[in-house]
């Protein structure tokens, strides 16, 4: 997709605040600090439109990025929030669950995992959760510029095995540094937009 116009339309904490213009939505899920903002910035060709933060758990709302009045990329609060209270964690959980299970225009989710490590239990349970609701999923393995090329196969088979990725979902290696995988991620998003 040629991206010229992007706006951060709104931040929502409940369904009353979601956009109502009917554009398809793709949600980005992942642990805090896994690189969701970097992926968004790479996809939209901006340096720091989606704010990256050195403090994990900074995103505390659903952030809707309007792309060309055709699509929303939805940045979901990171899971595995180390720095928030149990009550806040429960509120985040309820907010994310409401969004994932009731949003009709949600066309798919991208779950980001850190390519330098095996997927966490949180990654696995998030994938099982969205699979249960039959939400099309792309697993994106981030920070691959930090993994030696000859380790990529090992890394990808570890993700496939740990996450038990089903046959309808996909895995894509990605690096915000080198832009590796950007076109493939866009191809996947575009294939879901019209479904």
C-alpha positions as CSV (number, residue, x, y, z in Angstrom):
1,X,0.0,0.0,0.0
2,X,1.2,3.5,-0.8
3,X,1.0,5.4,2.5
4,X,0.8,9.2,2.3
5,X,-1.9,10.0,4.8
6,X,-1.9,8.7,8.3
7,X,-3.6,10.1,11.4
8,X,-3.8,8.8,14.9
9,X,-7.6,9.2,15.1
10,X,-8.3,8.2,18.6
11,X,-7.5,6.3,21.8
12,X,-10.2,4.2,23.2
13,X,-10.7,2.2,26.4
14,X,-14.2,0.9,25.6
15,X,-16.4,0.1,22.6
16,X,-18.3,3.4,23.0
17,X,-15.1,5.1,21.8
18,X,-14.2,2.9,18.8
19,X,-14.3,4.6,15.4
20,X,-17.7,4.1,13.6
21,X,-16.7,4.7,10.0
22,X,-16.5,0.9,9.2
23,X,-12.9,0.7,7.9
24,X,-11.3,-2.7,8.3
25,X,-9.1,-3.0,11.3
26,X,-5.9,-5.0,12.0
27,X,-4.8,-5.3,15.6
28,X,-1.2,-5.5,16.8
29,X,-0.6,-7.6,19.9
30,X,2.6,-8.4,21.7
31,X,4.5,-8.1,24.9
32,X,5.5,-4.6,26.0
33,X,8.7,-3.5,24.2
34,X,8.5,-6.2,21.5
35,X,8.4,-3.5,18.8
36,X,4.8,-2.7,17.9
37,X,5.4,1.0,17.5
38,X,8.5,0.3,15.4
39,X,6.5,-2.1,13.1
40,X,3.7,0.6,12.7
41,X,6.3,3.3,11.9
42,X,8.0,1.0,9.3
43,X,4.7,0.1,7.7
44,X,3.6,3.8,7.4
45,X,7.1,5.1,6.4
46,X,7.4,7.4,9.4
47,X,10.3,7.7,11.8
48,X,8.4,8.2,15.1
49,X,4.7,8.6,14.4
50,X,3.8,5.8,16.7
51,X,5.8,6.7,19.8
52,X,8.3,4.0,20.9
53,X,9.0,4.0,24.5
54,X,11.8,2.7,26.7
55,X,9.3,2.2,29.4
56,X,7.4,-1.1,28.8
57,X,3.6,-0.8,29.2
58,X,3.4,2.8,28.1
59,X,0.4,2.1,25.7
60,X,-2.6,1.9,28.0
61,X,-5.4,2.5,25.5
62,X,-6.3,1.0,22.1
63,X,-4.7,3.5,19.6
64,X,-6.4,3.6,16.2
65,X,-4.1,4.7,13.3
66,X,-6.1,5.7,10.3
67,X,-4.2,4.7,7.1
68,X,-5.4,6.5,3.9
69,X,-9.1,6.4,5.1
70,X,-9.0,2.7,4.1
71,X,-7.8,0.8,7.2
72,X,-7.1,1.1,10.9
73,X,-4.0,-0.3,12.5
74,X,-4.9,-0.8,16.1
75,X,-2.1,-0.7,18.7
76,X,-3.2,-2.8,21.7
77,X,-1.6,-2.4,25.1
78,X,1.3,-4.8,25.5
79,X,0.8,-7.8,27.6
80,X,3.1,-9.1,30.3
81,X,2.9,-5.6,31.9
82,X,5.6,-5.7,34.5
83,X,5.0,-2.3,35.9
84,X,1.3,-2.1,36.4
85,X,-0.9,-3.2,39.3
86,X,-3.0,-6.3,39.3
87,X,-6.2,-4.2,39.1
88,X,-4.8,-2.3,36.0
89,X,-3.8,-5.6,34.5
90,X,-7.4,-6.9,34.9
91,X,-8.7,-3.6,33.3
92,X,-6.4,-4.0,30.3
93,X,-7.4,-7.6,30.0
94,X,-11.1,-6.8,29.9
95,X,-10.5,-3.9,27.5
96,X,-8.5,-6.1,25.1
97,X,-11.0,-9.0,25.4
98,X,-14.0,-6.7,24.6
99,X,-12.2,-5.4,21.5
100,X,-11.0,-8.8,20.2
101,X,-14.3,-10.6,20.7
102,X,-16.9,-8.0,19.7
103,X,-15.3,-5.9,17.0
104,X,-17.0,-6.8,13.7
105,X,-14.6,-4.9,11.5
106,X,-11.5,-6.6,13.0
107,X,-10.1,-8.5,10.0
108,X,-7.0,-10.0,11.6
109,X,-4.4,-9.7,14.3
110,X,-0.6,-9.5,14.1
111,X,1.1,-11.0,17.1
112,X,4.7,-9.8,17.6
113,X,7.3,-12.0,19.2
114,X,10.9,-11.1,19.9
115,X,13.0,-13.1,17.4
116,X,15.9,-13.2,19.8
117,X,14.1,-15.4,22.3
118,X,11.6,-18.3,22.3
119,X,8.0,-17.1,22.4
120,X,6.8,-16.5,26.0
121,X,3.9,-18.2,27.7
122,X,2.0,-14.9,27.2
123,X,2.7,-15.1,23.4
124,X,1.4,-18.7,23.3
125,X,-1.8,-18.0,25.3
126,X,-2.5,-14.9,23.2
127,X,-2.2,-17.0,20.1
128,X,-4.4,-19.7,21.5
129,X,-7.0,-17.0,22.5
130,X,-7.3,-15.5,19.1
131,X,-7.3,-18.9,17.4
132,X,-10.2,-19.9,19.6
133,X,-12.2,-17.0,18.1
134,X,-11.0,-17.9,14.6
135,X,-9.3,-14.5,14.1
136,X,-6.8,-14.7,11.2
137,X,-3.3,-14.2,12.6
138,X,0.1,-13.3,11.3
139,X,3.0,-14.0,13.8
140,X,5.7,-11.4,13.2
141,X,9.1,-12.2,14.6
142,X,10.7,-8.8,15.3
143,X,14.3,-7.6,15.8
144,X,15.7,-10.2,13.3
145,X,18.6,-7.8,12.5
146,X,19.9,-8.9,15.9
147,X,19.8,-12.6,15.0
148,X,22.5,-14.1,12.8
149,X,21.2,-15.1,9.3
150,X,22.3,-18.7,9.9
151,X,20.1,-18.9,13.0
152,X,16.9,-17.7,11.2
153,X,15.7,-21.3,10.4
154,X,16.2,-22.4,14.0
155,X,14.4,-19.3,15.2
156,X,11.4,-19.8,12.9
157,X,11.1,-23.5,13.7
158,X,11.2,-22.7,17.4
159,X,8.4,-20.2,17.0
160,X,6.3,-22.6,14.9
161,X,6.8,-25.4,17.4
162,X,6.3,-23.3,20.6
163,X,3.2,-21.4,19.3
164,X,1.8,-24.5,17.4
165,X,0.8,-22.3,14.5
166,X,-2.1,-23.7,12.6
167,X,-2.1,-24.1,8.8
168,X,-4.2,-21.1,8.1
169,X,-1.9,-18.6,9.9
170,X,1.5,-17.3,8.9
171,X,4.9,-16.4,10.3
172,X,7.0,-13.5,9.0
173,X,10.5,-12.5,10.0
174,X,10.8,-8.8,10.4
175,X,13.3,-6.0,11.2
176,X,12.5,-2.4,11.7
177,X,16.2,-1.6,11.2
178,X,16.6,-3.1,7.7
179,X,12.8,-3.1,6.7
180,X,13.1,-6.8,6.1
181,X,9.6,-8.3,5.9
182,X,7.7,-5.0,5.5
183,X,6.2,-5.8,2.1
184,X,5.2,-9.3,3.2
185,X,3.4,-7.8,6.2
186,X,1.6,-5.4,4.0
187,X,0.6,-8.2,1.6
188,X,-0.9,-10.1,4.5
189,X,-2.8,-7.0,5.7
190,X,-4.1,-6.2,2.2
191,X,-5.2,-9.8,1.7
192,X,-7.4,-9.5,4.9
193,X,-8.9,-6.1,4.2
194,X,-11.5,-7.2,1.8
195,X,-12.5,-10.4,3.5
